[in-house]
Amino acid sequence: MKRQAIIDLHREQRIDAVSIMPAPSREKHWILFFEESEGRSYFLLNEEDEVSQFKTIDSAVEELQALGFKRADIRF
């Protein structure tokens, strides 16, 4: 799901959980995973509809903060 859609779901208080987890396709990269209250889940997508990947946990946290989130689990 793209950034604006995630922001909209967050504003509607429909996202129950956010996780930062290792990217399965690239070693030492991180992805963002969102779980909606209705049971659906999403990865953050970039403009090319690919899963956004971050080189560091810090950059993943910065993106979450830009999206308006204050909490996330880190899975490793």
Residue pairs with C-beta under 8 A, 6 or more apart in sequence:
1 9
1 34
1 42
1 43
1 44
1 45
2 44
2 45
2 46
2 47
2 49
3 44
3 67
6 15
6 34
6 42
6 44
6 67
7 67
7 68
9 15
9 34
9 36
10 67
10 68
10 69
11 68
13 37
14 36
14 37
14 38
15 34
15 35
15 36
15 37
16 35
16 36
16 37
17 34
17 35
17 73
18 32
18 33
18 34
18 35
18 64
18 69
18 71
18 72
18 73
19 32
19 33
19 34
19 35
19 72
19 73
19 74
19 75
20 30
20 31
20 32
20 33
20 57
20 60
20 61
20 64
20 72
20 73
20 74
20 75
21 30
21 31
21 33
21 74
21 75
21 76
22 29
22 30
22 31
22 75
22 76
23 29
23 30
23 31
23 51
23 53
25 51
25 53
26 53
28 55
29 53
29 54
29 55
30 53
30 54
30 55
30 56
30 57
30 59
30 60
31 43
31 44
31 51
31 52
31 53
31 54
31 60
32 43
32 44
32 52
32 54
32 60
32 63
32 64
32 72
33 41
33 42
33 43
34 41
34 42
34 43
34 44
35 41
36 42
43 51
43 52
44 51
44 52
44 63
45 51
45 52
46 52
52 63
54 60
54 63
57 74
61 72
64 72
